[in-house]
Amino acid sequence: MAIKKLAGTTMLALGTLWQGSVLAGTLDEVRANGALRIAYREDAPPFSYKTDDAAAPAGFIVDICRAVADGLARQLGLAALNKLYVPVTSVTRFDAITDNKADLLCEATTQTLKRRETISFSIATFVDGASFVIQPSGPKDVKSLDGRKVGVLAGTTTEGDLRRTLAAARLNTEVVLAKTHQEGFDGVARGDIAAYFGDRGILTFLLMKAKAENGLLLADAYLSIEPYALGLRRGDEDFRLAVDRELSRIYRSGEIVKIFSAAFGPMVQPSPVLQGLYATAALPQ
């Protein structure tokens, strides 16, 4: 009887500890560890990427998360928060959040209702649209893709949108899955595929850094509209509120303009649509 009682007491204690860990919440963990774990992509410029000679990742969304981290430190009464960077891919990015390997997903992630079944999202951070890169003689619209090969990054909303569009139009188009945007971009340059689909911001960045003699073009057609947001664990409303509070402050104060200029260059200005997004997404106190 004593052994059974001791075992029951031990199990109760372990259960209490486990439950306490689960209920601690991200803000408590961030405060206790003095750090925010930022998940980033190495291959999604200009939003989230890593260069070989840089110690930390770069990109517009990554910079937003750094500003959020500084704001969270103030909310928690800390002098600063260490920023720990967790590399992810288009395939592993959501697992990093659900498996508690990272606190914030900071890259070109489109918020969708389906994805909200798995993770939660902040208020919007950017809005983009999917299109495709072609050679000068390449297909100018979706209907011209019939009988051709096209590329797209695996595991993205663009892949799903592309497959649905091709099916609806009953086009005989082969979809080749790329591991990175650069891989797909290079496939068009070599002529292995007729077009490569991706978010226009990313494709524009790749075109800007590519050699002029490639002659690649960005098609005028839009496949979809992509609303970006930061990803975080479901059910943690305190953390989501703290993140949204900082994003709202960044938007209202105009700090977002400085972050945008640092990421895209002083010659590039936010579009009227993007300016409207930041004006309307910022929540009042």
Secondary structure, 3 states (H helix, E strand, C coil): CHHHHHHHHHHHHHHHHHHHHHHCCHHHHHHHHCEEEEEEECEECCCEECCCCCCCCECHHHHHHHHHHHHHHHHCCCCCCEEEEEEECCCCHHHHHHCCCCCEECCCCECCCCHHHCCEEEEEEEEEEEEEEECCCCCCCHHHHCCCEEEEECCCHHHHHHHHHHHHHCCCCEEEEECCHHHHHHHHHHCCCCEEEEEHHHHHHHHHHCCHHHCCEECCCCCEEEEEEEEECCCCHHHHHHHHHHHHHHHHHCHHHHHHHHHHCCCCCCCHHHHHHHHHHCCCC
